[in-house]
Every structure is written in structure tokens, then in C-alpha cells.
Amino acid sequence: MRKRNNKCYGYKVCYKEENSRKYVRHFLTYTYKQAQTALNGYIRYPPKAWEDDHILVNPIWKIIPVKKREVKQGIWRECPF
């Protein structure tokens, strides 16, 4: 039986618009508490989309853990928001 590595590398606050299947990363944090704080602010005051600055229409927000593969690819070298 393989042992799962449950080490946490951080959290991503992501959104998905109404007619989309894909989650888009909006914010990157080290702790779950920071991710929840950011998410609470986004629910109250929805920000604009990254790609084209349009106002998000009925977004669905989700906190997703960062995977080891993403760390190896350099997720922490990017701009966190």
C-alpha cells in the first residue's frame, strides 16, 4: 500500500464563472487562514477578471491546495495575485 504525502505547499483561491468548466487562480497564499480571509473579501466585493478586466458574473469561488508538481514548476516564483 502506498503512503500518501499530505504535506501542504500553500493554497490557491480560484474562481469559475457561470458557463466555464475551468477554475482560474486569483490569489496564492501560504496558509488556509489567509486563503479564507482573501476569499471572504472576494465574496463581498468581487474583483475583475485577470485576462481582460471584465467584471466577474456570478463567480464560484474555491480554495485549492497547491500540489508538489506546481511547486517544482515554480508557482512561488510568480506574482501571488
N, C-alpha and C positions, 0 to 999 in steps of 0.2 A: 504494500500500500504506500502510495506517495504522500509525502508530507507537504501540505500547502504552506507557502510563505505568506503570512498575513502582515508583513511589515508594510507600514503605510508611508508613502513618499510625498504626501500632500493631497490636496483636494482641488477640484475644478468646479466652479459654479458655471453651469451651462444652461442655455435656453434652446427651445424648439418652438418655432412659430406654428400657427394653426395647420397649415397644409404641408408641413415638412416632416420628413422622417428622421432627419439628421440633427443631432444636438451640436450647437456651436459653443465653443468655450468662450466665456466672457471674462472670467476672473480666476486667478490662481492663488491659492493660499497654502500655508504650511499646516494649519490646524483646522479641525472640524468647526470649532467655535468661531474662528474668523470667517469661515465659509458661511455659517449660519447668519452671522451679523451682516455680511455683504448681501446675502440672499434676502433678508428682511428688508433692507433698503431698496433692493431692486423690485420687490413685490409692491412696495408703496409708491415708488417713483421709477417706473420703467425707463431704462436708458434707451439710447438709439442703437441700431444695429451697427456692427463693425464694418461690414462691407461697403454699404452705400449711405449710411447715416439716416435711413428711414426709421420712423417711429415703429417700435415693435407692436404688432397687433395680437393681443391675447396670447402672450408667450407662456410656455410651460417651463418652469424652472426646475433644475435637478442638481444635486451635489453628487459628483462622481469622483471616486478615489483615483489618484494618479498611479499608473502602473509602472513597474520596473522598466519595461520596454520604452516608455515615454521618457523616463529619466535618462536612459542610455542614449536616446536620440537628442537630448539636450533641451528638454522642456523648461528647465530652470534658467537657461541662458536667454530665453525670450523675455519680452516685456510682459509682466504679470497681468496687465489689464489693457 
